[in-house]
């Protein structure tokens, strides 16, 4: 199970790195485009174009920062010791699916199964936190069996 967790983290980090690289490329394109507009545009048209460019860059920078934070959280989890109870960084197998408590990345397909990367503040994580292998948690009125934990 620990090996599975390490492989999941490695694959999610690779996906995040690819997405961050794509964002960097997009940022570079927009900056280059803005420089070209600056050379050829005048007046109100230039101001509007500049505002659109600034808004686009701001959005891309925010997305990049979010991906960077997710990546850093995964690195922290990689270095964490396994726990006997569900905690931040735990990979949990339940009768409702797989969950990694850490960055809120969402569903990630791994070896034909979905693994849900959820924040420790997500309702499902809050239901699972503190439970151990073999115990049950209750989420939205439904009992969930903890099958494995790493």
C-alpha positions in Angstrom: 0.0 0.0 0.0 2.9 2.4 0.8 4.3 1.7 -2.7 0.9 2.4 -4.2 0.8 5.7 -2.4 4.3 6.6 -3.6 3.4 5.8 -7.2 0.1 7.8 -7.1 2.0 10.8 -5.7 4.7 10.5 -8.4 2.1 10.4 -11.2 0.1 13.3 -9.8 3.2 15.3 -9.4 4.2 14.5 -13.0 0.7 15.7 -14.1 1.0 18.9 -12.1 4.5 19.5 -13.6 3.1 19.1 -17.1 0.2 21.5 -16.3 2.6 24.1 -14.8 4.9 23.8 -17.9 1.8 24.5 -20.1 0.9 27.5 -17.9 4.4 28.9 -18.2 4.2 28.6 -22.0 0.9 30.3 -22.1 2.2 33.1 -19.8 5.2 33.6 -22.1 2.9 33.8 -25.2 0.7 36.4 -23.6 3.7 38.4 -22.5 5.1 38.3 -26.0 1.7 39.2 -27.5 1.5 42.1 -25.1 4.9 43.4 -26.2 3.8 43.2 -29.9 0.6 45.1 -29.2 2.5 47.7 -27.4 4.6 48.4 -30.5 1.6 48.7 -32.9 -1.4 49.8 -31.0 -2.5 53.3 -30.0 -5.1 55.0 -27.8 -8.2 53.3 -26.3 -7.6 50.1 -28.3 -4.2 49.7 -26.7 -5.6 50.3 -23.2 -8.3 47.7 -23.7 -5.9 45.2 -25.0 -3.5 45.9 -22.1 -6.3 45.4 -19.6 -7.3 42.1 -21.2 -3.7 40.9 -21.2 -3.2 41.9 -17.5 -6.4 40.1 -16.5 -5.3 37.0 -18.5 -1.9 37.0 -16.9 -3.4 37.4 -13.4 -5.6 34.4 -13.9 -2.8 32.3 -15.2 -0.4 33.3 -12.4 -3.1 32.4 -9.8 -3.6 29.0 -11.5 0.1 28.4 -11.6 0.4 29.4 -7.9 -2.4 26.9 -7.0 -0.6 24.1 -8.9 2.7 24.9 -7.2 1.0 24.8 -3.8 -0.5 21.4 -4.7 2.9 20.1 -5.8 4.5 21.3 -2.6 1.9 19.6 -0.5 2.5 16.3 -2.3 6.2 16.7 -1.6 5.4 17.1 2.1 3.2 14.0 2.0 6.0 12.0 0.3 8.2 12.7 3.3 5.6 12.0 6.0 5.5 8.8 8.1 2.5 6.5 7.8 -0.1 6.8 10.5 -2.4 4.2 12.2 -5.4 6.5 11.8 -6.5 8.6 8.8 -4.7 11.9 8.9 -3.3 14.5 6.5 -1.3 12.6 3.9 -3.1 9.3 4.3 -4.1 7.1 1.3 -7.3 5.5 2.3 -9.1 2.5 0.6 -12.7 2.4 1.5 -15.7 0.5 0.2 -16.6 3.8 -1.5 -13.3 4.2 -3.3 -9.7 5.5 -2.8 -8.9 8.9 -1.1 -5.7 10.7 -0.6 -6.0 13.4 2.0 -3.9 16.3 0.9 -4.1 18.8 -1.9 -7.5 19.2 -3.5 -6.7 18.0 -7.0 -9.9 16.0 -7.6 -10.3 12.7 -9.3 -7.2 11.1 -10.7 -7.2 7.8 -12.6 -4.6 5.3 -11.4 -4.3 1.8 -12.6 -7.9 1.8 -13.9 -9.4 3.2 -10.6 -10.3 6.7 -9.5 -8.3 8.1 -6.6 -9.8 11.2 -5.1 -7.3 13.7 -3.9 -9.2 15.8 -1.4 -8.4 18.5 1.1 -8.4 17.7 4.8 -11.2 20.2 5.0 -13.5 18.4 2.5 -16.6 16.8 4.1 -15.5 13.3 3.1 -12.0 13.8 4.7 -13.5 15.2 7.8 -15.7 12.1 8.1 -12.6 9.8 7.6 -10.1 11.7 9.8 -9.1 9.7 12.9 -10.5 6.4 11.8 -8.4 3.3 11.5 -8.3 0.2 9.3 -11.4 -1.9 9.9 -13.4 0.9 11.4 -16.3 2.7 9.9 -16.9 6.4 9.2 -20.2 8.0 8.5 -20.6 10.4 5.5 -23.9 11.9 4.7 -25.7 9.2 6.6 -23.9 6.3 4.9 -21.4 4.1 6.7 -18.1 3.7 5.0 -15.7 0.9 5.8 -12.0 1.6 6.0 -10.3 -1.2 4.1 -6.7 -0.1 4.0 -4.6 2.8 5.1 -1.2 4.1 4.3 
